[in-house]
Protein backbone atom coordinates (compact mmCIF):
# COMPACT_ATOMS: atom_id res chain seq x y z
CA UNK A 1 0.00 0.00 0.00
CA UNK A 2 1.31 3.46 -0.90
CA UNK A 3 0.87 5.35 2.37
CA UNK A 4 3.00 8.39 3.08
CA UNK A 5 2.83 11.67 5.04
CA UNK A 6 2.68 13.54 1.76
CA UNK A 7 -0.25 11.43 0.60
CA UNK A 8 -2.11 12.05 3.84
CA UNK A 9 -1.58 15.80 3.48
CA UNK A 10 -2.85 15.68 -0.12
CA UNK A 11 -5.95 13.79 1.02
CA UNK A 12 -6.57 16.33 3.79
CA UNK A 13 -6.16 19.22 1.35
CA UNK A 14 -8.59 17.64 -1.11
CA UNK A 15 -11.14 17.23 1.68
CA UNK A 16 -10.74 20.87 2.75
CA UNK A 17 -11.22 22.15 -0.81
CA UNK A 18 -14.30 19.98 -1.36
CA UNK A 19 -15.80 20.92 2.02
CA UNK A 20 -15.18 24.62 1.34
CA UNK A 21 -16.96 24.32 -2.01
CA UNK A 22 -19.87 22.61 -0.26
CA UNK A 23 -20.20 25.34 2.38
CA UNK A 24 -20.03 28.22 -0.12
CA UNK A 25 -22.56 26.67 -2.50
CA UNK A 26 -24.90 25.86 0.39
CA UNK A 27 -24.76 29.43 1.67
CA UNK A 28 -25.51 30.82 -1.79
CA UNK A 29 -28.48 28.45 -2.07
CA UNK A 30 -30.21 29.23 1.25
CA UNK A 31 -29.71 33.01 1.27
CA UNK A 32 -32.83 35.07 2.10
CA UNK A 33 -34.67 32.04 3.42
CA UNK A 34 -35.27 33.94 6.69
CA UNK A 35 -35.14 37.58 7.75
CA UNK A 36 -32.05 37.04 9.92
CA UNK A 37 -29.23 39.45 9.13
CA UNK A 38 -26.85 36.73 7.95
CA UNK A 39 -29.42 35.24 5.58
CA UNK A 40 -30.57 38.56 4.16
CA UNK A 41 -27.02 39.58 3.24
CA UNK A 42 -27.03 36.81 0.61
CA UNK A 43 -29.63 37.17 -2.12
CA UNK A 44 -30.03 37.02 -5.88
CA UNK A 45 -31.50 40.47 -6.48
CA UNK A 46 -32.47 43.56 -4.51
CA UNK A 47 -35.33 45.83 -5.57
CA UNK A 48 -35.59 49.35 -4.17
CA UNK A 49 -39.03 50.95 -4.58
CA UNK A 50 -38.37 54.02 -2.42
CA UNK A 51 -38.67 56.31 -5.46
CA UNK A 52 -41.46 54.37 -7.18
CA UNK A 53 -43.33 56.35 -9.82
CA UNK A 54 -46.95 55.34 -9.15
CA UNK A 55 -48.31 57.09 -12.25
CA UNK A 56 -45.94 55.13 -14.50
CA UNK A 57 -46.27 51.75 -12.83
CA UNK A 58 -50.06 52.07 -12.46
CA UNK A 59 -51.18 53.92 -15.62
CA UNK A 60 -54.82 52.85 -15.24
CA UNK A 61 -57.52 54.58 -13.22
CA UNK A 62 -56.65 52.59 -10.09
CA UNK A 63 -56.49 54.95 -7.12
CA UNK A 64 -53.56 54.24 -4.80
CA UNK A 65 -52.74 56.33 -1.75
CA UNK A 66 -48.96 56.77 -1.57
CA UNK A 67 -49.12 57.01 2.20
CA UNK A 68 -50.15 53.34 2.37
CA UNK A 69 -46.95 52.22 0.66
CA UNK A 70 -44.58 53.04 3.49
CA UNK A 71 -44.51 49.61 5.14
CA UNK A 72 -41.82 48.18 2.87
CA UNK A 73 -39.75 49.68 0.08
CA UNK A 74 -36.87 47.20 -0.21
CA UNK A 75 -37.18 43.59 -1.32
CA UNK A 76 -34.50 40.94 -1.65
CA UNK A 77 -35.08 37.84 -3.76
CA UNK A 78 -33.68 34.36 -3.24
CA UNK A 79 -34.22 30.81 -4.46
CA UNK A 80 -36.98 30.19 -1.89
CA UNK A 81 -38.92 33.46 -2.01
CA UNK A 82 -38.28 37.04 -0.96
CA UNK A 83 -37.98 39.24 2.12
CA UNK A 84 -39.50 42.67 2.75
CA UNK A 85 -37.76 45.57 4.44
CA UNK A 86 -37.51 49.27 5.00
CA UNK A 87 -34.58 51.50 4.08
CA UNK A 88 -33.64 54.70 5.84
CA UNK A 89 -32.42 56.34 2.64
CA UNK A 90 -34.09 56.48 -0.75
CA UNK A 91 -32.33 55.32 -3.89
CA UNK A 92 -30.65 57.82 -6.19
CA UNK A 93 -29.46 57.89 -9.77
CA UNK A 94 -25.86 58.25 -8.65
CA UNK A 95 -25.99 55.23 -6.37
CA UNK A 96 -26.33 52.49 -8.96
CA UNK A 97 -24.82 49.56 -7.05
CA UNK A 98 -25.88 49.43 -3.40
CA UNK A 99 -29.28 51.08 -3.26
CA UNK A 100 -30.18 50.20 0.30
CA UNK A 101 -27.09 49.69 2.40
CA UNK A 102 -29.06 50.68 5.53
CA UNK A 103 -32.22 48.62 5.72
CA UNK A 104 -34.00 46.27 8.07
CA UNK A 105 -35.86 43.20 6.93
CA UNK A 106 -39.33 42.93 8.44
CA UNK A 107 -40.60 39.61 7.11
CA UNK A 108 -40.08 36.93 4.47
CA UNK A 109 -42.44 34.83 2.41
CA UNK A 110 -42.83 31.16 3.26
CA UNK A 111 -39.88 29.26 1.83
CA UNK A 112 -40.78 27.56 -1.44
CA UNK A 113 -38.22 25.65 -3.53
CA UNK A 114 -37.75 26.84 -7.12
CA UNK A 115 -39.31 30.23 -6.45
CA UNK A 116 -39.82 32.16 -9.67
CA UNK A 117 -39.66 35.93 -9.60
CA UNK A 118 -42.62 37.18 -11.63
CA UNK A 119 -42.43 41.00 -11.39
CA UNK A 120 -46.08 41.56 -12.28
CA UNK A 121 -47.40 39.00 -9.81
CA UNK A 122 -44.92 40.26 -7.22
CA UNK A 123 -46.15 43.86 -7.45
CA UNK A 124 -49.84 42.96 -7.52
CA UNK A 125 -49.43 40.80 -4.42
CA UNK A 126 -47.42 43.35 -2.43
CA UNK A 127 -49.48 46.39 -3.35
CA UNK A 128 -52.77 44.62 -2.80
CA UNK A 129 -51.52 43.61 0.64
CA UNK A 130 -50.35 47.14 1.51
CA UNK A 131 -53.20 49.19 0.04
CA UNK A 132 -56.15 46.85 0.21
CA UNK A 133 -56.89 47.67 -3.44
CA UNK A 134 -57.56 44.57 -5.54
CA UNK A 135 -55.02 44.89 -8.35
CA UNK A 136 -54.65 42.74 -11.46
CA UNK A 137 -51.87 42.26 -13.98
CA UNK A 138 -53.58 44.64 -16.40
CA UNK A 139 -53.25 47.48 -13.87
CA UNK A 140 -49.44 47.35 -13.89
CA UNK A 141 -46.97 48.63 -16.47
CA UNK A 142 -43.31 47.56 -16.46
CA UNK A 143 -40.37 47.91 -18.89
CA UNK A 144 -40.90 45.81 -22.01
CA UNK A 145 -37.77 43.74 -21.36
CA UNK A 146 -39.18 42.69 -17.99
CA UNK A 147 -42.49 41.61 -19.48
CA UNK A 148 -40.63 39.49 -22.02
CA UNK A 149 -38.47 37.92 -19.33
CA UNK A 150 -41.44 36.37 -17.52
CA UNK A 151 -41.96 33.87 -20.34
CA UNK A 152 -38.66 32.07 -19.68
CA UNK A 153 -38.13 32.89 -16.00
CA UNK A 154 -39.95 29.83 -14.71
CA UNK A 155 -37.79 27.35 -16.63
CA UNK A 156 -34.54 29.16 -15.84
CA UNK A 157 -35.41 29.38 -12.13
CA UNK A 158 -35.99 25.62 -12.02
CA UNK A 159 -32.65 25.00 -13.73
CA UNK A 160 -30.86 27.26 -11.23
CA UNK A 161 -32.40 25.56 -8.21
CA UNK A 162 -32.03 21.97 -9.42
CA UNK A 163 -28.42 22.32 -10.55
CA UNK A 164 -27.52 24.17 -7.34
CA UNK A 165 -28.96 21.32 -5.26
CA UNK A 166 -27.18 18.71 -7.40
CA UNK A 167 -23.85 20.47 -6.86
CA UNK A 168 -24.43 20.64 -3.10
CA UNK A 169 -25.44 16.98 -2.73
CA UNK A 170 -22.58 15.68 -4.87
CA UNK A 171 -20.02 17.82 -3.07
CA UNK A 172 -21.29 16.51 0.25
CA UNK A 173 -20.94 12.94 -1.04
CA UNK A 174 -17.41 13.52 -2.34
CA UNK A 175 -16.34 15.34 0.83
CA UNK A 176 -17.45 12.40 2.98
CA UNK A 177 -15.86 9.76 0.75
CA UNK A 178 -12.65 11.77 0.39
CA UNK A 179 -11.94 11.06 4.06
CA UNK A 180 -11.39 7.43 3.06
CA UNK A 181 -9.49 8.22 -0.14
CA UNK A 182 -6.19 7.52 1.60
CA UNK A 183 -7.18 3.85 1.74
CA UNK A 184 -8.92 3.64 -1.66
CA UNK A 185 -7.76 2.09 -4.87
CA UNK A 186 -7.13 4.38 -7.86
CA UNK A 187 -10.32 3.16 -9.51
CA UNK A 188 -12.41 4.37 -6.57
CA UNK A 189 -10.65 7.74 -6.65
CA UNK A 190 -11.43 7.98 -10.38
CA UNK A 191 -15.13 7.53 -9.59
CA UNK A 192 -14.91 10.32 -7.00
CA UNK A 193 -13.27 12.50 -9.64
CA UNK A 194 -16.12 11.87 -12.09
CA UNK A 195 -18.72 12.68 -9.43
CA UNK A 196 -16.92 15.91 -8.58
CA UNK A 197 -16.76 16.80 -12.29
CA UNK A 198 -20.56 16.47 -12.49
CA UNK A 199 -20.82 18.65 -9.37
CA UNK A 200 -18.58 21.24 -11.04
CA UNK A 201 -20.74 21.30 -14.17
CA UNK A 202 -23.92 21.63 -12.09
CA UNK A 203 -22.42 24.48 -10.05
CA UNK A 204 -21.23 26.18 -13.23
CA UNK A 205 -24.72 26.03 -14.75
CA UNK A 206 -26.37 27.30 -11.56
CA UNK A 207 -23.91 30.18 -11.17
CA UNK A 208 -23.98 31.13 -14.83
CA UNK A 209 -27.78 30.95 -15.18
CA UNK A 210 -28.48 32.91 -12.00
CA UNK A 211 -25.91 35.58 -12.82
CA UNK A 212 -27.14 35.93 -16.39
CA UNK A 213 -30.86 36.00 -15.60
CA UNK A 214 -30.71 38.46 -12.72
CA UNK A 215 -28.17 40.64 -14.49
CA UNK A 216 -30.71 40.90 -17.30
CA UNK A 217 -33.41 41.94 -14.82
CA UNK A 218 -31.08 44.44 -13.16
CA UNK A 219 -30.24 46.06 -16.48
CA UNK A 220 -33.88 46.10 -17.62
CA UNK A 221 -35.04 47.93 -14.49
CA UNK A 222 -32.08 50.31 -14.19
CA UNK A 223 -32.18 51.34 -17.85
CA UNK A 224 -35.63 52.82 -17.20
CA UNK A 225 -35.25 53.61 -13.52
CA UNK A 226 -35.75 57.33 -14.17
CA UNK A 227 -39.24 56.59 -15.50
CA UNK A 228 -40.43 53.82 -13.19
CA UNK A 229 -38.43 54.58 -10.04
CA UNK A 230 -37.51 50.92 -9.53
CA UNK A 231 -33.83 50.21 -8.90
CA UNK A 232 -32.31 46.73 -8.97
CA UNK A 233 -28.98 45.39 -7.76
CA UNK A 234 -27.28 42.01 -7.78
CA UNK A 235 -25.86 40.70 -4.51
CA UNK A 236 -22.08 40.84 -4.37
CA UNK A 237 -22.11 38.32 -1.53
CA UNK A 238 -24.05 35.81 -3.61
CA UNK A 239 -21.81 36.25 -6.63
CA UNK A 240 -18.68 35.79 -4.51
CA UNK A 241 -20.03 32.68 -2.79
CA UNK A 242 -21.42 30.93 -5.85
CA UNK A 243 -18.48 31.60 -8.16
CA UNK A 244 -15.75 30.80 -5.63
CA UNK A 245 -17.70 27.66 -4.70
CA UNK A 246 -17.84 26.72 -8.38
CA UNK A 247 -14.12 27.36 -8.81
CA UNK A 248 -13.33 25.17 -5.79
CA UNK A 249 -15.40 22.38 -7.34
CA UNK A 250 -13.13 22.57 -10.36
CA UNK A 251 -10.03 22.56 -8.19
CA UNK A 252 -11.30 19.52 -6.27
CA UNK A 253 -11.94 17.67 -9.53
CA UNK A 254 -8.42 18.41 -10.77
CA UNK A 255 -6.92 17.23 -7.48
CA UNK A 256 -8.88 13.98 -7.58
CA UNK A 257 -7.97 13.39 -11.22
CA UNK A 258 -4.29 14.09 -10.52
CA UNK A 259 -4.38 11.71 -7.57
CA UNK A 260 -5.89 8.97 -9.72
CA UNK A 261 -3.23 9.38 -12.40
CA UNK A 262 -0.24 9.75 -10.09
CA UNK A 263 -1.42 7.48 -7.26
CA UNK A 264 0.14 9.92 -4.84
CA UNK A 265 -2.15 9.23 -1.90
CA UNK A 266 -4.43 6.30 -2.58
CA UNK A 267 -4.09 2.62 -1.81
CA UNK A 268 -2.43 0.28 -4.20
CA UNK A 269 1.11 -0.33 -5.09
CA UNK A 270 2.88 1.79 -7.65
CA UNK A 271 3.19 0.31 -11.10
CA UNK A 272 6.00 -2.19 -11.25
CA UNK A 273 8.43 -1.89 -14.07
CA UNK A 274 9.99 -5.11 -15.23
CA UNK A 275 13.29 -4.90 -17.05
CA UNK A 276 14.44 -7.91 -18.93
CA UNK A 277 18.01 -8.77 -18.20
CA UNK A 278 20.17 -8.98 -21.23
CA UNK A 279 21.63 -12.40 -21.66
CA UNK A 280 25.25 -12.63 -22.44
C-alpha positions as CSV (number, residue, x, y, z in Angstrom):
1,X,0.0,0.0,0.0
2,X,1.3,3.5,-0.9
3,X,0.9,5.4,2.4
4,X,3.0,8.4,3.1
5,X,2.8,11.7,5.0
6,X,2.7,13.5,1.8
7,X,-0.3,11.4,0.6
8,X,-2.1,12.1,3.8
9,X,-1.6,15.8,3.5
10,X,-2.9,15.7,-0.1
11,X,-5.9,13.8,1.0
12,X,-6.6,16.3,3.8
13,X,-6.2,19.2,1.4
14,X,-8.6,17.6,-1.1
15,X,-11.1,17.2,1.7
16,X,-10.7,20.9,2.8
17,X,-11.2,22.1,-0.8
18,X,-14.3,20.0,-1.4
19,X,-15.8,20.9,2.0
20,X,-15.2,24.6,1.3
21,X,-17.0,24.3,-2.0
22,X,-19.9,22.6,-0.3
23,X,-20.2,25.3,2.4
24,X,-20.0,28.2,-0.1
25,X,-22.6,26.7,-2.5
26,X,-24.9,25.9,0.4
27,X,-24.8,29.4,1.7
28,X,-25.5,30.8,-1.8
29,X,-28.5,28.5,-2.1
30,X,-30.2,29.2,1.2
31,X,-29.7,33.0,1.3
32,X,-32.8,35.1,2.1
33,X,-34.7,32.0,3.4
34,X,-35.3,33.9,6.7
35,X,-35.1,37.6,7.7
36,X,-32.0,37.0,9.9
37,X,-29.2,39.5,9.1
38,X,-26.9,36.7,8.0
39,X,-29.4,35.2,5.6
40,X,-30.6,38.6,4.2
41,X,-27.0,39.6,3.2
42,X,-27.0,36.8,0.6
43,X,-29.6,37.2,-2.1
44,X,-30.0,37.0,-5.9
45,X,-31.5,40.5,-6.5
46,X,-32.5,43.6,-4.5
47,X,-35.3,45.8,-5.6
48,X,-35.6,49.4,-4.2
49,X,-39.0,51.0,-4.6
50,X,-38.4,54.0,-2.4
51,X,-38.7,56.3,-5.5
52,X,-41.5,54.4,-7.2
53,X,-43.3,56.4,-9.8
54,X,-46.9,55.3,-9.2
55,X,-48.3,57.1,-12.3
56,X,-45.9,55.1,-14.5
57,X,-46.3,51.7,-12.8
58,X,-50.1,52.1,-12.5
59,X,-51.2,53.9,-15.6
60,X,-54.8,52.9,-15.2
61,X,-57.5,54.6,-13.2
62,X,-56.7,52.6,-10.1
63,X,-56.5,55.0,-7.1
64,X,-53.6,54.2,-4.8
65,X,-52.7,56.3,-1.8
66,X,-49.0,56.8,-1.6
67,X,-49.1,57.0,2.2
68,X,-50.2,53.3,2.4
69,X,-46.9,52.2,0.7
70,X,-44.6,53.0,3.5
71,X,-44.5,49.6,5.1
72,X,-41.8,48.2,2.9
73,X,-39.8,49.7,0.1
74,X,-36.9,47.2,-0.2
75,X,-37.2,43.6,-1.3
76,X,-34.5,40.9,-1.7
77,X,-35.1,37.8,-3.8
78,X,-33.7,34.4,-3.2
79,X,-34.2,30.8,-4.5
80,X,-37.0,30.2,-1.9
81,X,-38.9,33.5,-2.0
82,X,-38.3,37.0,-1.0
83,X,-38.0,39.2,2.1
84,X,-39.5,42.7,2.7
85,X,-37.8,45.6,4.4
86,X,-37.5,49.3,5.0
87,X,-34.6,51.5,4.1
88,X,-33.6,54.7,5.8
89,X,-32.4,56.3,2.6
90,X,-34.1,56.5,-0.8
91,X,-32.3,55.3,-3.9
92,X,-30.6,57.8,-6.2
93,X,-29.5,57.9,-9.8
94,X,-25.9,58.2,-8.6
95,X,-26.0,55.2,-6.4
96,X,-26.3,52.5,-9.0
97,X,-24.8,49.6,-7.1
98,X,-25.9,49.4,-3.4
99,X,-29.3,51.1,-3.3
100,X,-30.2,50.2,0.3
101,X,-27.1,49.7,2.4
102,X,-29.1,50.7,5.5
103,X,-32.2,48.6,5.7
104,X,-34.0,46.3,8.1
105,X,-35.9,43.2,6.9
106,X,-39.3,42.9,8.4
107,X,-40.6,39.6,7.1
108,X,-40.1,36.9,4.5
109,X,-42.4,34.8,2.4
110,X,-42.8,31.2,3.3
111,X,-39.9,29.3,1.8
112,X,-40.8,27.6,-1.4
113,X,-38.2,25.6,-3.5
114,X,-37.8,26.8,-7.1
115,X,-39.3,30.2,-6.4
116,X,-39.8,32.2,-9.7
117,X,-39.7,35.9,-9.6
118,X,-42.6,37.2,-11.6
119,X,-42.4,41.0,-11.4
120,X,-46.1,41.6,-12.3
121,X,-47.4,39.0,-9.8
122,X,-44.9,40.3,-7.2
123,X,-46.1,43.9,-7.5
124,X,-49.8,43.0,-7.5
125,X,-49.4,40.8,-4.4
126,X,-47.4,43.3,-2.4
127,X,-49.5,46.4,-3.4
128,X,-52.8,44.6,-2.8
129,X,-51.5,43.6,0.6
130,X,-50.4,47.1,1.5
131,X,-53.2,49.2,0.0
132,X,-56.1,46.8,0.2
133,X,-56.9,47.7,-3.4
134,X,-57.6,44.6,-5.5
135,X,-55.0,44.9,-8.3
136,X,-54.7,42.7,-11.5
137,X,-51.9,42.3,-14.0
138,X,-53.6,44.6,-16.4
139,X,-53.2,47.5,-13.9
140,X,-49.4,47.3,-13.9
141,X,-47.0,48.6,-16.5
142,X,-43.3,47.6,-16.5
143,X,-40.4,47.9,-18.9
144,X,-40.9,45.8,-22.0
145,X,-37.8,43.7,-21.4
146,X,-39.2,42.7,-18.0
147,X,-42.5,41.6,-19.5
148,X,-40.6,39.5,-22.0
149,X,-38.5,37.9,-19.3
150,X,-41.4,36.4,-17.5
151,X,-42.0,33.9,-20.3
152,X,-38.7,32.1,-19.7
153,X,-38.1,32.9,-16.0
154,X,-39.9,29.8,-14.7
155,X,-37.8,27.4,-16.6
156,X,-34.5,29.2,-15.8
157,X,-35.4,29.4,-12.1
158,X,-36.0,25.6,-12.0
159,X,-32.6,25.0,-13.7
160,X,-30.9,27.3,-11.2
161,X,-32.4,25.6,-8.2
162,X,-32.0,22.0,-9.4
163,X,-28.4,22.3,-10.5
164,X,-27.5,24.2,-7.3
165,X,-29.0,21.3,-5.3
166,X,-27.2,18.7,-7.4
167,X,-23.8,20.5,-6.9
168,X,-24.4,20.6,-3.1
169,X,-25.4,17.0,-2.7
170,X,-22.6,15.7,-4.9
171,X,-20.0,17.8,-3.1
172,X,-21.3,16.5,0.2
173,X,-20.9,12.9,-1.0
174,X,-17.4,13.5,-2.3
175,X,-16.3,15.3,0.8
176,X,-17.5,12.4,3.0
177,X,-15.9,9.8,0.8
178,X,-12.7,11.8,0.4
179,X,-11.9,11.1,4.1
180,X,-11.4,7.4,3.1
181,X,-9.5,8.2,-0.1
182,X,-6.2,7.5,1.6
183,X,-7.2,3.8,1.7
184,X,-8.9,3.6,-1.7
185,X,-7.8,2.1,-4.9
186,X,-7.1,4.4,-7.9
187,X,-10.3,3.2,-9.5
188,X,-12.4,4.4,-6.6
189,X,-10.6,7.7,-6.7
190,X,-11.4,8.0,-10.4
191,X,-15.1,7.5,-9.6
192,X,-14.9,10.3,-7.0
193,X,-13.3,12.5,-9.6
194,X,-16.1,11.9,-12.1
195,X,-18.7,12.7,-9.4
196,X,-16.9,15.9,-8.6
197,X,-16.8,16.8,-12.3
198,X,-20.6,16.5,-12.5
199,X,-20.8,18.7,-9.4
200,X,-18.6,21.2,-11.0
201,X,-20.7,21.3,-14.2
202,X,-23.9,21.6,-12.1
203,X,-22.4,24.5,-10.0
204,X,-21.2,26.2,-13.2
205,X,-24.7,26.0,-14.8
206,X,-26.4,27.3,-11.6
207,X,-23.9,30.2,-11.2
208,X,-24.0,31.1,-14.8
209,X,-27.8,30.9,-15.2
210,X,-28.5,32.9,-12.0
211,X,-25.9,35.6,-12.8
212,X,-27.1,35.9,-16.4
213,X,-30.9,36.0,-15.6
214,X,-30.7,38.5,-12.7
215,X,-28.2,40.6,-14.5
216,X,-30.7,40.9,-17.3
217,X,-33.4,41.9,-14.8
218,X,-31.1,44.4,-13.2
219,X,-30.2,46.1,-16.5
220,X,-33.9,46.1,-17.6
221,X,-35.0,47.9,-14.5
222,X,-32.1,50.3,-14.2
223,X,-32.2,51.3,-17.8
224,X,-35.6,52.8,-17.2
225,X,-35.2,53.6,-13.5
226,X,-35.7,57.3,-14.2
227,X,-39.2,56.6,-15.5
228,X,-40.4,53.8,-13.2
229,X,-38.4,54.6,-10.0
230,X,-37.5,50.9,-9.5
231,X,-33.8,50.2,-8.9
232,X,-32.3,46.7,-9.0
233,X,-29.0,45.4,-7.8
234,X,-27.3,42.0,-7.8
235,X,-25.9,40.7,-4.5
236,X,-22.1,40.8,-4.4
237,X,-22.1,38.3,-1.5
238,X,-24.0,35.8,-3.6
239,X,-21.8,36.3,-6.6
240,X,-18.7,35.8,-4.5
241,X,-20.0,32.7,-2.8
242,X,-21.4,30.9,-5.8
243,X,-18.5,31.6,-8.2
244,X,-15.7,30.8,-5.6
245,X,-17.7,27.7,-4.7
246,X,-17.8,26.7,-8.4
247,X,-14.1,27.4,-8.8
248,X,-13.3,25.2,-5.8
249,X,-15.4,22.4,-7.3
250,X,-13.1,22.6,-10.4
251,X,-10.0,22.6,-8.2
252,X,-11.3,19.5,-6.3
253,X,-11.9,17.7,-9.5
254,X,-8.4,18.4,-10.8
255,X,-6.9,17.2,-7.5
256,X,-8.9,14.0,-7.6
257,X,-8.0,13.4,-11.2
258,X,-4.3,14.1,-10.5
259,X,-4.4,11.7,-7.6
260,X,-5.9,9.0,-9.7
261,X,-3.2,9.4,-12.4
262,X,-0.2,9.7,-10.1
263,X,-1.4,7.5,-7.3
264,X,0.1,9.9,-4.8
265,X,-2.1,9.2,-1.9
266,X,-4.4,6.3,-2.6
267,X,-4.1,2.6,-1.8
268,X,-2.4,0.3,-4.2
269,X,1.1,-0.3,-5.1
270,X,2.9,1.8,-7.7
271,X,3.2,0.3,-11.1
272,X,6.0,-2.2,-11.3
273,X,8.4,-1.9,-14.1
274,X,10.0,-5.1,-15.2
275,X,13.3,-4.9,-17.1
276,X,14.4,-7.9,-18.9
277,X,18.0,-8.8,-18.2
278,X,20.2,-9.0,-21.2
279,X,21.6,-12.4,-21.7
280,X,25.2,-12.6,-22.4
